[in-house]
Amino acid sequence: MSTITLTELYSLLTEKVGKETAQSLTSYIESKIEKEVEHNTKYLATREDLEKGFKEQSRWMLGVFITLSLMILGLYATILLK
């Protein structure tokens, strides 16, 4: 797939449909592209979001580790105390 700039698109369209139509089409396409890029970058995670997620994940992992350790120790204790 080849890439075409707005200037090249404008010049190609001017030959086919006229100057005004070409200008309105290219401005429409440009605004659509800007809106799409803005929409896509609006929901990207920031550094703070990633740090917050990492801290929360670390807390969960620690909680699960402690719970599993206590469960294993409890199983060993029940087996050994029989």
mmCIF file of the N, C-alpha and C atoms, coordinates in Angstrom:
data_MODEL
# 
_entry.id   MODEL 
# 
loop_
_atom_site.group_PDB 
_atom_site.id 
_atom_site.type_symbol 
_atom_site.label_atom_id 
_atom_site.label_alt_id 
_atom_site.label_comp_id 
_atom_site.label_asym_id 
_atom_site.label_entity_id 
_atom_site.label_seq_id 
_atom_site.pdbx_PDB_ins_code 
_atom_site.Cartn_x 
_atom_site.Cartn_y 
_atom_site.Cartn_z 
_atom_site.occupancy 
_atom_site.B_iso_or_equiv 
_atom_site.pdbx_formal_charge 
_atom_site.auth_seq_id 
_atom_site.auth_comp_id 
_atom_site.auth_asym_id 
_atom_site.auth_atom_id 
_atom_site.pdbx_PDB_model_num 
ATOM 1   N N  . MET A 1 1  ? 0.841   -1.175  0.000   1.00 0.00 ? 1  MET A N  1 
ATOM 2   C CA . MET A 1 1  ? 0.000   0.000   0.000   1.00 0.00 ? 1  MET A CA 1 
ATOM 3   C C  . MET A 1 1  ? 0.885   1.237   0.000   1.00 0.00 ? 1  MET A C  1 
ATOM 4   N N  . SER A 1 2  ? 0.660   2.086   -0.956  1.00 0.00 ? 2  SER A N  1 
ATOM 5   C CA . SER A 1 2  ? 1.493   3.281   -1.046  1.00 0.00 ? 2  SER A CA 1 
ATOM 6   C C  . SER A 1 2  ? 0.883   4.425   -0.240  1.00 0.00 ? 2  SER A C  1 
ATOM 7   N N  . THR A 1 3  ? 1.739   5.297   0.241   1.00 0.00 ? 3  THR A N  1 
ATOM 8   C CA . THR A 1 3  ? 1.317   6.439   1.037   1.00 0.00 ? 3  THR A CA 1 
ATOM 9   C C  . THR A 1 3  ? 1.228   7.663   0.140   1.00 0.00 ? 3  THR A C  1 
ATOM 10  N N  . ILE A 1 4  ? 0.198   8.468   0.362   1.00 0.00 ? 4  ILE A N  1 
ATOM 11  C CA . ILE A 1 4  ? 0.030   9.681   -0.425  1.00 0.00 ? 4  ILE A CA 1 
ATOM 12  C C  . ILE A 1 4  ? -0.196  10.840  0.544   1.00 0.00 ? 4  ILE A C  1 
ATOM 13  N N  . THR A 1 5  ? 0.420   11.968  0.264   1.00 0.00 ? 5  THR A N  1 
ATOM 14  C CA . THR A 1 5  ? 0.243   13.132  1.128   1.00 0.00 ? 5  THR A CA 1 
ATOM 15  C C  . THR A 1 5  ? -1.016  13.882  0.712   1.00 0.00 ? 5  THR A C  1 
ATOM 16  N N  . LEU A 1 6  ? -1.454  14.788  1.591   1.00 0.00 ? 6  LEU A N  1 
ATOM 17  C CA . LEU A 1 6  ? -2.642  15.574  1.272   1.00 0.00 ? 6  LEU A CA 1 
ATOM 18  C C  . LEU A 1 6  ? -2.407  16.496  0.073   1.00 0.00 ? 6  LEU A C  1 
ATOM 19  N N  . THR A 1 7  ? -1.181  16.970  -0.066  1.00 0.00 ? 7  THR A N  1 
ATOM 20  C CA . THR A 1 7  ? -0.860  17.838  -1.197  1.00 0.00 ? 7  THR A CA 1 
ATOM 21  C C  . THR A 1 7  ? -0.963  17.073  -2.510  1.00 0.00 ? 7  THR A C  1 
ATOM 22  N N  . GLU A 1 8  ? -0.435  15.852  -2.523  1.00 0.00 ? 8  GLU A N  1 
ATOM 23  C CA . GLU A 1 8  ? -0.525  15.020  -3.720  1.00 0.00 ? 8  GLU A CA 1 
ATOM 24  C C  . GLU A 1 8  ? -1.977  14.666  -4.024  1.00 0.00 ? 8  GLU A C  1 
ATOM 25  N N  . LEU A 1 9  ? -2.732  14.367  -2.979  1.00 0.00 ? 9  LEU A N  1 
ATOM 26  C CA . LEU A 1 9  ? -4.146  14.054  -3.163  1.00 0.00 ? 9  LEU A CA 1 
ATOM 27  C C  . LEU A 1 9  ? -4.887  15.253  -3.740  1.00 0.00 ? 9  LEU A C  1 
ATOM 28  N N  . TYR A 1 10 ? -4.578  16.434  -3.216  1.00 0.00 ? 10 TYR A N  1 
ATOM 29  C CA . TYR A 1 10 ? -5.218  17.654  -3.709  1.00 0.00 ? 10 TYR A CA 1 
ATOM 30  C C  . TYR A 1 10 ? -4.909  17.872  -5.195  1.00 0.00 ? 10 TYR A C  1 
ATOM 31  N N  . SER A 1 11 ? -3.657  17.698  -5.556  1.00 0.00 ? 11 SER A N  1 
ATOM 32  C CA . SER A 1 11 ? -3.295  17.915  -6.961  1.00 0.00 ? 11 SER A CA 1 
ATOM 33  C C  . SER A 1 11 ? -3.943  16.883  -7.877  1.00 0.00 ? 11 SER A C  1 
ATOM 34  N N  . LEU A 1 12 ? -4.055  15.645  -7.423  1.00 0.00 ? 12 LEU A N  1 
ATOM 35  C CA . LEU A 1 12 ? -4.727  14.624  -8.237  1.00 0.00 ? 12 LEU A CA 1 
ATOM 36  C C  . LEU A 1 12 ? -6.225  14.897  -8.359  1.00 0.00 ? 12 LEU A C  1 
ATOM 37  N N  . LEU A 1 13 ? -6.820  15.320  -7.269  1.00 0.00 ? 13 LEU A N  1 
ATOM 38  C CA . LEU A 1 13 ? -8.256  15.592  -7.310  1.00 0.00 ? 13 LEU A CA 1 
ATOM 39  C C  . LEU A 1 13 ? -8.593  16.848  -8.108  1.00 0.00 ? 13 LEU A C  1 
ATOM 40  N N  . THR A 1 14 ? -7.696  17.846  -8.115  1.00 0.00 ? 14 THR A N  1 
ATOM 41  C CA . THR A 1 14 ? -7.966  19.075  -8.867  1.00 0.00 ? 14 THR A CA 1 
ATOM 42  C C  . THR A 1 14 ? -8.098  18.780  -10.344 1.00 0.00 ? 14 THR A C  1 
ATOM 43  N N  . GLU A 1 15 ? -7.318  17.845  -10.834 1.00 0.00 ? 15 GLU A N  1 
ATOM 44  C CA . GLU A 1 15 ? -7.395  17.486  -12.253 1.00 0.00 ? 15 GLU A CA 1 
ATOM 45  C C  . GLU A 1 15 ? -8.736  16.827  -12.571 1.00 0.00 ? 15 GLU A C  1 
ATOM 46  N N  . LYS A 1 16 ? -9.283  16.068  -11.620 1.00 0.00 ? 16 LYS A N  1 
ATOM 47  C CA . LYS A 1 16 ? -10.492 15.285  -11.894 1.00 0.00 ? 16 LYS A CA 1 
ATOM 48  C C  . LYS A 1 16 ? -11.785 16.046  -11.584 1.00 0.00 ? 16 LYS A C  1 
ATOM 49  N N  . VAL A 1 17 ? -11.856 16.694  -10.404 1.00 0.00 ? 17 VAL A N  1 
ATOM 50  C CA . VAL A 1 17 ? -13.146 17.225  -9.964  1.00 0.00 ? 17 VAL A CA 1 
ATOM 51  C C  . VAL A 1 17 ? -13.177 18.739  -9.800  1.00 0.00 ? 17 VAL A C  1 
ATOM 52  N N  . GLY A 1 18 ? -12.091 19.399  -9.907  1.00 0.00 ? 18 GLY A N  1 
ATOM 53  C CA . GLY A 1 18 ? -12.087 20.851  -9.760  1.00 0.00 ? 18 GLY A CA 1 
ATOM 54  C C  . GLY A 1 18 ? -11.440 21.283  -8.455  1.00 0.00 ? 18 GLY A C  1 
ATOM 55  N N  . LYS A 1 19 ? -11.122 22.584  -8.428  1.00 0.00 ? 19 LYS A N  1 
ATOM 56  C CA . LYS A 1 19 ? -10.347 23.114  -7.313  1.00 0.00 ? 19 LYS A CA 1 
ATOM 57  C C  . LYS A 1 19 ? -11.144 23.151  -6.010  1.00 0.00 ? 19 LYS A C  1 
ATOM 58  N N  . GLU A 1 20 ? -12.380 23.636  -6.044  1.00 0.00 ? 20 GLU A N  1 
ATOM 59  C CA . GLU A 1 20 ? -13.178 23.768  -4.827  1.00 0.00 ? 20 GLU A CA 1 
ATOM 60  C C  . GLU A 1 20 ? -13.509 22.413  -4.211  1.00 0.00 ? 20 GLU A C  1 
ATOM 61  N N  . THR A 1 21 ? -13.930 21.492  -5.057  1.00 0.00 ? 21 THR A N  1 
ATOM 62  C CA . THR A 1 21 ? -14.277 20.157  -4.563  1.00 0.00 ? 21 THR A CA 1 
ATOM 63  C C  . THR A 1 21 ? -13.052 19.453  -4.004  1.00 0.00 ? 21 THR A C  1 
ATOM 64  N N  . ALA A 1 22 ? -11.931 19.592  -4.676  1.00 0.00 ? 22 ALA A N  1 
ATOM 65  C CA . ALA A 1 22 ? -10.700 18.978  -4.202  1.00 0.00 ? 22 ALA A CA 1 
ATOM 66  C C  . ALA A 1 22 ? -10.294 19.555  -2.855  1.00 0.00 ? 22 ALA A C  1 
ATOM 67  N N  . GLN A 1 23 ? -10.426 20.871  -2.708  1.00 0.00 ? 23 GLN A N  1 
ATOM 68  C CA . GLN A 1 23 ? -10.061 21.504  -1.445  1.00 0.00 ? 23 GLN A CA 1 
ATOM 69  C C  . GLN A 1 23 ? -10.982 21.050  -0.328  1.00 0.00 ? 23 GLN A C  1 
ATOM 70  N N  . SER A 1 24 ? -12.274 20.968  -0.577  1.00 0.00 ? 24 SER A N  1 
ATOM 71  C CA . SER A 1 24 ? -13.203 20.528  0.472   1.00 0.00 ? 24 SER A CA 1 
ATOM 72  C C  . SER A 1 24 ? -12.987 19.062  0.820   1.00 0.00 ? 24 SER A C  1 
ATOM 73  N N  . LEU A 1 25 ? -12.698 18.241  -0.165  1.00 0.00 ? 25 LEU A N  1 
ATOM 74  C CA . LEU A 1 25 ? -12.426 16.822  0.115   1.00 0.00 ? 25 LEU A CA 1 
ATOM 75  C C  . LEU A 1 25 ? -11.162 16.644  0.948   1.00 0.00 ? 25 LEU A C  1 
ATOM 76  N N  . THR A 1 26 ? -10.107 17.336  0.582   1.00 0.00 ? 26 THR A N  1 
ATOM 77  C CA . THR A 1 26 ? -8.859  17.187  1.344   1.00 0.00 ? 26 THR A CA 1 
ATOM 78  C C  . THR A 1 26 ? -8.995  17.749  2.749   1.00 0.00 ? 26 THR A C  1 
ATOM 79  N N  . SER A 1 27 ? -9.720  18.847  2.913   1.00 0.00 ? 27 SER A N  1 
ATOM 80  C CA . SER A 1 27 ? -9.907  19.374  4.265   1.00 0.00 ? 27 SER A CA 1 
ATOM 81  C C  . SER A 1 27 ? -10.772 18.431  5.101   1.00 0.00 ? 27 SER A C  1 
ATOM 82  N N  . TYR A 1 28 ? -11.765 17.805  4.479   1.00 0.00 ? 28 TYR A N  1 
ATOM 83  C CA . TYR A 1 28 ? -12.586 16.821  5.186   1.00 0.00 ? 28 TYR A CA 1 
ATOM 84  C C  . TYR A 1 28 ? -11.746 15.624  5.619   1.00 0.00 ? 28 TYR A C  1 
ATOM 85  N N  . ILE A 1 29 ? -10.934 15.120  4.723   1.00 0.00 ? 29 ILE A N  1 
ATOM 86  C CA . ILE A 1 29 ? -10.078 13.963  5.037   1.00 0.00 ? 29 ILE A CA 1 
ATOM 87  C C  . ILE A 1 29 ? -9.084  14.328  6.135   1.00 0.00 ? 29 ILE A C  1 
ATOM 88  N N  . GLU A 1 30 ? -8.517  15.524  6.054   1.00 0.00 ? 30 GLU A N  1 
ATOM 89  C CA . GLU A 1 30 ? -7.563  15.961  7.073   1.00 0.00 ? 30 GLU A CA 1 
ATOM 90  C C  . GLU A 1 30 ? -8.214  16.062  8.448   1.00 0.00 ? 30 GLU A C  1 
ATOM 91  N N  . SER A 1 31 ? -9.422  16.617  8.509   1.00 0.00 ? 31 SER A N  1 
ATOM 92  C CA . SER A 1 31 ? -10.110 16.724  9.805   1.00 0.00 ? 31 SER A CA 1 
ATOM 93  C C  . SER A 1 31 ? -10.483 15.346  10.339  1.00 0.00 ? 31 SER A C  1 
ATOM 94  N N  . LYS A 1 32 ? -10.875 14.438  9.455   1.00 0.00 ? 32 LYS A N  1 
ATOM 95  C CA . LYS A 1 32 ? -11.200 13.068  9.878   1.00 0.00 ? 32 LYS A CA 1 
ATOM 96  C C  . LYS A 1 32 ? -9.974  12.378  10.469  1.00 0.00 ? 32 LYS A C  1 
ATOM 97  N N  . ILE A 1 33 ? -8.842  12.540  9.825   1.00 0.00 ? 33 ILE A N  1 
ATOM 98  C CA . ILE A 1 33 ? -7.601  11.930  10.307  1.00 0.00 ? 33 ILE A CA 1 
ATOM 99  C C  . ILE A 1 33 ? -7.212  12.516  11.652  1.00 0.00 ? 33 ILE A C  1 
ATOM 100 N N  . GLU A 1 34 ? -7.313  13.842  11.806  1.00 0.00 ? 34 GLU A N  1 
ATOM 101 C CA . GLU A 1 34 ? -6.972  14.484  13.078  1.00 0.00 ? 34 GLU A CA 1 
ATOM 102 C C  . GLU A 1 34 ? -7.882  13.997  14.201  1.00 0.00 ? 34 GLU A C  1 
ATOM 103 N N  . LYS A 1 35 ? -9.178  13.879  13.915  1.00 0.00 ? 35 LYS A N  1 
ATOM 104 C CA . LYS A 1 35 ? -10.114 13.390  14.932  1.00 0.00 ? 35 LYS A CA 1 
ATOM 105 C C  . LYS A 1 35 ? -9.787  11.954  15.333  1.00 0.00 ? 35 LYS A C  1 
ATOM 106 N N  . GLU A 1 36 ? -9.460  11.129  14.368  1.00 0.00 ? 36 GLU A N  1 
ATOM 107 C CA . GLU A 1 36 ? -9.141  9.722   14.643  1.00 0.00 ? 36 GLU A CA 1 
ATOM 108 C C  . GLU A 1 36 ? -7.868  9.599   15.477  1.00 0.00 ? 36 GLU A C  1 
ATOM 109 N N  . VAL A 1 37 ? -6.856  10.380  15.137  1.00 0.00 ? 37 VAL A N  1 
ATOM 110 C CA . VAL A 1 37 ? -5.603  10.351  15.897  1.00 0.00 ? 37 VAL A CA 1 
ATOM 111 C C  . VAL A 1 37 ? -5.838  10.853  17.315  1.00 0.00 ? 37 VAL A C  1 
ATOM 112 N N  . GLU A 1 38 ? -6.611  11.928  17.446  1.00 0.00 ? 38 GLU A N  1 
ATOM 113 C CA . GLU A 1 38 ? -6.914  12.466  18.771  1.00 0.00 ? 38 GLU A CA 1 
ATOM 114 C C  . GLU A 1 38 ? -7.694  11.452  19.604  1.00 0.00 ? 38 GLU A C  1 
ATOM 115 N N  . HIS A 1 39 ? -8.643  10.774  18.981  1.00 0.00 ? 39 HIS A N  1 
ATOM 116 C CA . HIS A 1 39 ? -9.434  9.762   19.690  1.00 0.00 ? 39 HIS A CA 1 
ATOM 117 C C  . HIS A 1 39 ? -8.556  8.593   20.140  1.00 0.00 ? 39 HIS A C  1 
ATOM 118 N N  . ASN A 1 40 ? -7.647  8.171   19.273  1.00 0.00 ? 40 ASN A N  1 
ATOM 119 C CA . ASN A 1 40 ? -6.786  7.035   19.610  1.00 0.00 ? 40 ASN A CA 1 
ATOM 120 C C  . ASN A 1 40 ? -5.775  7.376   20.696  1.00 0.00 ? 40 ASN A C  1 
ATOM 121 N N  . THR A 1 41 ? -5.260  8.600   20.702  1.00 0.00 ? 41 THR A N  1 
ATOM 122 C CA . THR A 1 41 ? -4.260  8.961   21.705  1.00 0.00 ? 41 THR A CA 1 
ATOM 123 C C  . THR A 1 41 ? -4.891  9.394   23.019  1.00 0.00 ? 41 THR A C  1 
ATOM 124 N N  . LYS A 1 42 ? -6.185  9.645   23.020  1.00 0.00 ? 42 LYS A N  1 
ATOM 125 C CA . LYS A 1 42 ? -6.863  10.091  24.238  1.00 0.00 ? 42 LYS A CA 1 
ATOM 126 C C  . LYS A 1 42 ? -6.868  9.009   25.307  1.00 0.00 ? 42 LYS A C  1 
ATOM 127 N N  . TYR A 1 43 ? -6.928  7.766   24.916  1.00 0.00 ? 43 TYR A N  1 
ATOM 128 C CA . TYR A 1 43 ? -7.066  6.671   25.869  1.00 0.00 ? 43 TYR A CA 1 
ATOM 129 C C  . TYR A 1 43 ? -5.777  5.888   26.101  1.00 0.00 ? 43 TYR A C  1 
ATOM 130 N N  . LEU A 1 44 ? -4.647  6.449   25.748  1.00 0.00 ? 44 LEU A N  1 
ATOM 131 C CA . LEU A 1 44 ? -3.372  5.791   26.015  1.00 0.00 ? 44 LEU A CA 1 
ATOM 132 C C  . LEU A 1 44 ? -3.032  5.922   27.498  1.00 0.00 ? 44 LEU A C  1 
ATOM 133 N N  . ALA A 1 45 ? -2.379  4.901   28.024  1.00 0.00 ? 45 ALA A N  1 
ATOM 134 C CA . ALA A 1 45 ? -1.996  4.928   29.436  1.00 0.00 ? 45 ALA A CA 1 
ATOM 135 C C  . ALA A 1 45 ? -0.801  5.855   29.637  1.00 0.00 ? 45 ALA A C  1 
ATOM 136 N N  . THR A 1 46 ? -0.867  6.623   30.698  1.00 0.00 ? 46 THR A N  1 
ATOM 137 C CA . THR A 1 46 ? 0.247   7.506   31.032  1.00 0.00 ? 46 THR A CA 1 
ATOM 138 C C  . THR A 1 46 ? 1.194   6.773   31.987  1.00 0.00 ? 46 THR A C  1 
ATOM 139 N N  . ARG A 1 47 ? 2.320   7.385   32.265  1.00 0.00 ? 47 ARG A N  1 
ATOM 140 C CA . ARG A 1 47 ? 3.290   6.785   33.181  1.00 0.00 ? 47 ARG A CA 1 
ATOM 141 C C  . ARG A 1 47 ? 2.669   6.593   34.564  1.00 0.00 ? 47 ARG A C  1 
ATOM 142 N N  . GLU A 1 48 ? 1.873   7.569   35.005  1.00 0.00 ? 48 GLU A N  1 
ATOM 143 C CA . GLU A 1 48 ? 1.238   7.469   36.320  1.00 0.00 ? 48 GLU A CA 1 
ATOM 144 C C  . GLU A 1 48 ? 0.254   6.297   36.364  1.00 0.00 ? 48 GLU A C  1 
ATOM 145 N N  . ASP A 1 49 ? -0.481  6.105   35.272  1.00 0.00 ? 49 ASP A N  1 
ATOM 146 C CA . ASP A 1 49 ? -1.416  4.980   35.210  1.00 0.00 ? 49 ASP A CA 1 
ATOM 147 C C  . ASP A 1 49 ? -0.674  3.650   35.317  1.00 0.00 ? 49 ASP A C  1 
ATOM 148 N N  . LEU A 1 50 ? 0.443   3.554   34.621  1.00 0.00 ? 50 LEU A N  1 
ATOM 149 C CA . LEU A 1 50 ? 1.219   2.314   34.655  1.00 0.00 ? 50 LEU A CA 1 
ATOM 150 C C  . LEU A 1 50 ? 1.809   2.069   36.036  1.00 0.00 ? 50 LEU A C  1 
ATOM 151 N N  . GLU A 1 51 ? 2.309   3.125   36.682  1.00 0.00 ? 51 GLU A N  1 
ATOM 152 C CA . GLU A 1 51 ? 2.870   2.970   38.030  1.00 0.00 ? 51 GLU A CA 1 
ATOM 153 C C  . GLU A 1 51 ? 1.787   2.560   39.017  1.00 0.00 ? 51 GLU A C  1 
ATOM 154 N N  . LYS A 1 52 ? 0.622   3.164   38.907  1.00 0.00 ? 52 LYS A N  1 
ATOM 155 C CA . LYS A 1 52 ? -0.492  2.823   39.790  1.00 0.00 ? 52 LYS A CA 1 
ATOM 156 C C  . LYS A 1 52 ? -0.902  1.358   39.595  1.00 0.00 ? 52 LYS A C  1 
ATOM 157 N N  . GLY A 1 53 ? -0.980  0.932   38.339  1.00 0.00 ? 53 GLY A N  1 
ATOM 158 C CA . GLY A 1 53 ? -1.325  -0.455  38.040  1.00 0.00 ? 53 GLY A CA 1 
ATOM 159 C C  . GLY A 1 53 ? -0.287  -1.425  38.564  1.00 0.00 ? 53 GLY A C  1 
ATOM 160 N N  . PHE A 1 54 ? 0.992   -1.058  38.454  1.00 0.00 ? 54 PHE A N  1 
ATOM 161 C CA . PHE A 1 54 ? 2.052   -1.931  38.945  1.00 0.00 ? 54 PHE A CA 1 
ATOM 162 C C  . PHE A 1 54 ? 1.987   -2.074  40.459  1.00 0.00 ? 54 PHE A C  1 
ATOM 163 N N  . LYS A 1 55 ? 1.722   -0.962  41.167  1.00 0.00 ? 55 LYS A N  1 
ATOM 164 C CA . LYS A 1 55 ? 1.627   -1.015  42.630  1.00 0.00 ? 55 LYS A CA 1 
ATOM 165 C C  . LYS A 1 55 ? 0.440   -1.881  43.052  1.00 0.00 ? 55 LYS A C  1 
ATOM 166 N N  . GLU A 1 56 ? -0.672  -1.711  42.370  1.00 0.00 ? 56 GLU A N  1 
ATOM 167 C CA . GLU A 1 56 ? -1.858  -2.498  42.709  1.00 0.00 ? 56 GLU A CA 1 
ATOM 168 C C  . GLU A 1 56 ? -1.620  -3.981  42.432  1.00 0.00 ? 56 GLU A C  1 
ATOM 169 N N  . GLN A 1 57 ? -0.965  -4.284  41.325  1.00 0.00 ? 57 GLN A N  1 
ATOM 170 C CA . GLN A 1 57 ? -0.664  -5.671  40.987  1.00 0.00 ? 57 GLN A CA 1 
ATOM 171 C C  . GLN A 1 57 ? 0.292   -6.276  42.015  1.00 0.00 ? 57 GLN A C  1 
ATOM 172 N N  . SER A 1 58 ? 1.256   -5.497  42.466  1.00 0.00 ? 58 SER A N  1 
ATOM 173 C CA . SER A 1 58 ? 2.211   -5.982  43.457  1.00 0.00 ? 58 SER A CA 1 
ATOM 174 C C  . SER A 1 58 ? 1.511   -6.320  44.770  1.00 0.00 ? 58 SER A C  1 
ATOM 175 N N  . ARG A 1 59 ? 0.558   -5.484  45.170  1.00 0.00 ? 59 ARG A N  1 
ATOM 176 C CA . ARG A 1 59 ? -0.197  -5.759  46.401  1.00 0.00 ? 59 ARG A CA 1 
ATOM 177 C C  . ARG A 1 59 ? -0.996  -7.051  46.278  1.00 0.00 ? 59 ARG A C  1 
ATOM 178 N N  . TRP A 1 60 ? -1.639  -7.235  45.134  1.00 0.00 ? 60 TRP A N  1 
ATOM 179 C CA . TRP A 1 60 ? -2.403  -8.459  44.926  1.00 0.00 ? 60 TRP A CA 1 
ATOM 180 C C  . TRP A 1 60 ? -1.501  -9.693  44.949  1.00 0.00 ? 60 TRP A C  1 
ATOM 181 N N  . MET A 1 61 ? -0.346  -9.600  44.295  1.00 0.00 ? 61 MET A N  1 
ATOM 182 C CA . MET A 1 61 ? 0.577   -10.734 44.262  1.00 0.00 ? 61 MET A CA 1 
ATOM 183 C C  . MET A 1 61 ? 1.073   -11.067 45.662  1.00 0.00 ? 61 MET A C  1 
ATOM 184 N N  . LEU A 1 62 ? 1.369   -10.048 46.459  1.00 0.00 ? 62 LEU A N  1 
ATOM 185 C CA . LEU A 1 62 ? 1.816   -10.274 47.829  1.00 0.00 ? 62 LEU A CA 1 
ATOM 186 C C  . LEU A 1 62 ? 0.709   -10.933 48.647  1.00 0.00 ? 62 LEU A C  1 
ATOM 187 N N  . GLY A 1 63 ? -0.516  -10.460 48.491  1.00 0.00 ? 63 GLY A N  1 
ATOM 188 C CA . GLY A 1 63 ? -1.645  -11.054 49.209  1.00 0.00 ? 63 GLY A CA 1 
ATOM 189 C C  . GLY A 1 63 ? -1.871  -12.507 48.837  1.00 0.00 ? 63 GLY A C  1 
ATOM 190 N N  . VAL A 1 64 ? -1.792  -12.808 47.562  1.00 0.00 ? 64 VAL A N  1 
ATOM 191 C CA . VAL A 1 64 ? -1.963  -14.196 47.108  1.00 0.00 ? 64 VAL A CA 1 
ATOM 192 C C  . VAL A 1 64 ? -0.818  -15.063 47.616  1.00 0.00 ? 64 VAL A C  1 
ATOM 193 N N  . PHE A 1 65 ? 0.413   -14.542 47.596  1.00 0.00 ? 65 PHE A N  1 
ATOM 194 C CA . PHE A 1 65 ? 1.566   -15.302 48.075  1.00 0.00 ? 65 PHE A CA 1 
ATOM 195 C C  . PHE A 1 65 ? 1.422   -15.645 49.554  1.00 0.00 ? 65 PHE A C  1 
ATOM 196 N N  . ILE A 1 66 ? 1.023   -14.661 50.358  1.00 0.00 ? 66 ILE A N  1 
ATOM 197 C CA . ILE A 1 66 ? 0.866   -14.901 51.794  1.00 0.00 ? 66 ILE A CA 1 
ATOM 198 C C  . ILE A 1 66 ? -0.246  -15.918 52.044  1.00 0.00 ? 66 ILE A C  1 
ATOM 199 N N  . THR A 1 67 ? -1.362  -15.771 51.330  1.00 0.00 ? 67 THR A N  1 
ATOM 200 C CA . THR A 1 67 ? -2.475  -16.708 51.493  1.00 0.00 ? 67 THR A CA 1 
ATOM 201 C C  . THR A 1 67 ? -2.060  -18.127 51.122  1.00 0.00 ? 67 THR A C  1 
ATOM 202 N N  . LEU A 1 68 ? -1.382  -18.291 49.996  1.00 0.00 ? 68 LEU A N  1 
ATOM 203 C CA . LEU A 1 68 ? -0.948  -19.632 49.580  1.00 0.00 ? 68 LEU A CA 1 
ATOM 204 C C  . LEU A 1 68 ? 0.074   -20.210 50.551  1.00 0.00 ? 68 LEU A C  1 
ATOM 205 N N  . SER A 1 69 ? 0.965   -19.371 51.043  1.00 0.00 ? 69 SER A N  1 
ATOM 206 C CA . SER A 1 69 ? 1.956   -19.853 52.014  1.00 0.00 ? 69 SER A CA 1 
ATOM 207 C C  . SER A 1 69 ? 1.276   -20.361 53.273  1.00 0.00 ? 69 SER A C  1 
ATOM 208 N N  . LEU A 1 70 ? 0.289   -19.624 53.781  1.00 0.00 ? 70 LEU A N  1 
ATOM 209 C CA . LEU A 1 70 ? -0.439  -20.069 54.968  1.00 0.00 ? 70 LEU A CA 1 
ATOM 210 C C  . LEU A 1 70 ? -1.222  -21.353 54.703  1.00 0.00 ? 70 LEU A C  1 
ATOM 211 N N  . MET A 1 71 ? -1.783  -21.467 53.511  1.00 0.00 ? 71 MET A N  1 
ATOM 212 C CA . MET A 1 71 ? -2.509  -22.694 53.168  1.00 0.00 ? 71 MET A CA 1 
ATOM 213 C C  . MET A 1 71 ? -1.565  -23.893 53.140  1.00 0.00 ? 71 MET A C  1 
ATOM 214 N N  . ILE A 1 72 ? -0.390  -23.724 52.533  1.00 0.00 ? 72 ILE A N  1 
ATOM 215 C CA . ILE A 1 72 ? 0.577   -24.828 52.454  1.00 0.00 ? 72 ILE A CA 1 
ATOM 216 C C  . ILE A 1 72 ? 1.073   -25.195 53.846  1.00 0.00 ? 72 ILE A C  1 
ATOM 217 N N  . LEU A 1 73 ? 1.379   -24.190 54.661  1.00 0.00 ? 73 LEU A N  1 
ATOM 218 C CA . LEU A 1 73 ? 1.809   -24.473 56.032  1.00 0.00 ? 73 LEU A CA 1 
ATOM 219 C C  . LEU A 1 73 ? 0.703   -25.191 56.815  1.00 0.00 ? 73 LEU A C  1 
ATOM 220 N N  . GLY A 1 74 ? -0.539  -24.795 56.612  1.00 0.00 ? 74 GLY A N  1 
ATOM 221 C CA . GLY A 1 74 ? -1.659  -25.465 57.270  1.00 0.00 ? 74 GLY A CA 1 
ATOM 222 C C  . GLY A 1 74 ? -1.799  -26.909 56.831  1.00 0.00 ? 74 GLY A C  1 
ATOM 223 N N  . LEU A 1 75 ? -1.600  -27.180 55.554  1.00 0.00 ? 75 LEU A N  1 
ATOM 224 C CA . LEU A 1 75 ? -1.663  -28.560 55.061  1.00 0.00 ? 75 LEU A CA 1 
ATOM 225 C C  . LEU A 1 75 ? -0.526  -29.402 55.643  1.00 0.00 ? 75 LEU A C  1 
ATOM 226 N N  . TYR A 1 76 ? 0.674   -28.851 55.674  1.00 0.00 ? 76 TYR A N  1 
ATOM 227 C CA . TYR A 1 76 ? 1.795   -29.573 56.276  1.00 0.00 ? 76 TYR A CA 1 
ATOM 228 C C  . TYR A 1 76 ? 1.532   -29.851 57.750  1.00 0.00 ? 76 TYR A C  1 
ATOM 229 N N  . ALA A 1 77 ? 0.982   -28.876 58.450  1.00 0.00 ? 77 ALA A N  1 
ATOM 230 C CA . ALA A 1 77 ? 0.707   -29.043 59.870  1.00 0.00 ? 77 ALA A CA 1 
ATOM 231 C C  . ALA A 1 77 ? -0.328  -30.131 60.098  1.00 0.00 ? 77 ALA A C  1 
ATOM 232 N N  . THR A 1 78 ? -1.368  -30.174 59.271  1.00 0.00 ? 78 THR A N  1 
ATOM 233 C CA . THR A 1 78 ? -2.392  -31.205 59.447  1.00 0.00 ? 78 THR A CA 1 
ATOM 234 C C  . THR A 1 78 ? -1.846  -32.587 59.119  1.00 0.00 ? 78 THR A C  1 
ATOM 235 N N  . ILE A 1 79 ? -0.978  -32.674 58.140  1.00 0.00 ? 79 ILE A N  1 
ATOM 236 C CA . ILE A 1 79 ? -0.399  -33.960 57.779  1.00 0.00 ? 79 ILE A CA 1 
ATOM 237 C C  . ILE A 1 79 ? 0.565   -34.433 58.882  1.00 0.00 ? 79 ILE A C  1 
ATOM 238 N N  . LEU A 1 80 ? 1.404   -33.532 59.370  1.00 0.00 ? 80 LEU A N  1 
ATOM 239 C CA . LEU A 1 80 ? 2.400   -33.913 60.375  1.00 0.00 ? 80 LEU A CA 1 
ATOM 240 C C  . LEU A 1 80 ? 1.781   -34.173 61.758  1.00 0.00 ? 80 LEU A C  1 
ATOM 241 N N  . LEU A 1 81 ? 0.667   -33.548 62.079  1.00 0.00 ? 81 LEU A N  1 
ATOM 242 C CA . LEU A 1 81 ? 0.068   -33.701 63.405  1.00 0.00 ? 81 LEU A CA 1 
ATOM 243 C C  . LEU A 1 81 ? -0.898  -34.877 63.471  1.00 0.00 ? 81 LEU A C  1 
ATOM 244 N N  . LYS A 1 82 ? -1.091  -35.611 62.427  1.00 0.00 ? 82 LYS A N  1 
ATOM 245 C CA . LYS A 1 82 ? -1.976  -36.783 62.437  1.00 0.00 ? 82 LYS A CA 1 
ATOM 246 C C  . LYS A 1 82 ? -1.435  -37.894 63.281  1.00 0.00 ? 82 LYS A C  1 
# 
